[in-house]
Amino acid sequence: MPEKTSSFSIKNWSQDDQPREKLRDKGKAALSDAELVAILIGSGNREESAVKLCQRILSSVDNNLSELGKLSIKQLMEFKGIGEAKAITIVAALELGRRRRGEEALNKKKITSSVSVFELMQPIIGELPHEEFWIVYLNNSNKVIQKNQLSKGGITGTLVDVRLALKIALEVGATGIILAHNHPSGTLKPSAADKQLTAKLSTASKSLDIKVLDHLIITEKAYFSFADENIL
């Protein structure tokens, strides 16, 4: 005979009440803090679902995630339905969040000019024997959210998926993007294809309120900036 608690397991909830499926179908921003923590613990206790239990835990710290992260394993285990394994999972997840915030504060470099883009990207692509195309995603303070390699090609060129570039921009909440690719040949002159791609990305991004701020061609020791040359 199954335990009575099994009905409170996430997998047995109605479709609308399953936070895992909600995250998958609607995105992480659609979930409450309690629903996100409920995904970590998986099940509640005999009287309440995982979400209800997590709402109660959060209520004990005035719904403040920073305060939740300060709770010890022993303190978390005082809540019915939270054993040692679940408590450790919550503590580990909150610690990862704390470390992530620290890294973001430390690593978000502000882009102030084409020189700062060159300094950011030259160590990555400046000396490669093949061509790579990257996009730097910026927030509204011109700070780097992340940078992604969009394509990697032979020495003669590379293909870029514009849809993927803008999909990532929307996912990370970027308001501006900077394009960058290297010329292994050492030439700094933009090709017709370079200009066409820049125009294509600029046109596509405008409809999403995302601005192409610059496009840099990077070599080992120098760069060419579309913005500096007023050809964006």
PyMOL commands that set and color helices and strands:
alter all, ss='L'
color gray80, all
select helices_A, chain A and resi 4-8+10-12+15-17+19-26+28-30+33-41+50-59+65-68+73-76+84-107+114-125+162-172+192-206
alter helices_A, ss='H'
color red, helices_A
select strands_A, chain A and resi 132-138+144-152+176-182+211-218+223-225
alter strands_A, ss='S'
color yellow, strands_A
deselect
rebuild
show_as cartoon
